[in-house]
Amino acid sequence: MTHNEIEMTAESVRELLRDQHPDLADHPVRLGARGWDNQLWRLGDDLAVRLPWATESADALLHKEYHWLPTLAPRLPLPVPVPQRFGQPSERFPRPWIVTTWVPGEPADRAPVTRAAEAATTLAAFLTALHRPAPEHAPTGRDRGAPLGDRSGLFAEQLASATALGLIPDPDAVRAVWDDAVAAPAWTGPAMWLHGDLHPANVLTANGTICGVIDFGDLFAGDPAFDLAAAWILLPDGATDRFHDAYRPTPDAATLRRARGYAVLRAFAGIFIGDAGVHGRAGGKPTWGPPAHAALRRLIATQH
């Protein structure tokens, strides 16, 4: 068994708990989800066990969440998976793992937002609370948050690839959004706490609005425009203006221009993952395509 081929069952999760957290071992265990980095097992009604399984980087991401999220969570207005226990590598499972609170809701890629105004206000309140100056020793983005100009080569490659696959009907319009974002003045304020991975599978919904945010493994400090890009990905048509009006401090024009560029990159990722899912390729998720295509359409429609 290799580092990223660890198969777990409900009983093997229970054995881990018996070894290290025996007071939790009698709770019912059932599979919750398998993501890019971790597999999630429900533990009773209120807890979850997160075990890295698909990437080698997942260990460091779990350590990061365990260290930082308990400090940040109390000020956030939405439920988040707060770490409760830490599991050490062992013969049963050779990687670290954590027990967190369980956040109810359905991922937004499967249950999209339908109550646009309420969701826009909720998302703005969440990011307003999260986006505070981070300490000097806060983590940096592993491959996220770089200045947009540094990602121009990646943008060009992805645009060409998506266009060749017939996934981008108007590449010139997408390029115009990108060029405007790259030309925007850089962020000169303090490095702010950022979620770092606000795609629809990491935002939970209930009754048509946002009810929780999960997976803080990419938490880092940087330009708030990186997270503000989520408005175009997560919210329905016509809701981004309400989001920008509710977010504090009100983002300036340069920040919104940069956010649009980051939204283009996020949309590309969703388009490729969605296309892979439609065609049965490894790592594909067909539910990621529709919100990504909708985001590009919104970005093009609002280009000035």
Helices and strands as residue ranges (DSSP letters): H 10-20, G 22-24, E 29-34, E 38-43, E 47-52, H 58-72, G 73-75, E 83-87, E 97-101, E 106-107, H 116-130, G 148-151, H 152-164, H 171-183, E 192-194, G 200-202, E 203-206, E 209-213, E 220-222, H 225-228, H 230-234, H 240-246, H 253-278, G 286-288, H 289-301
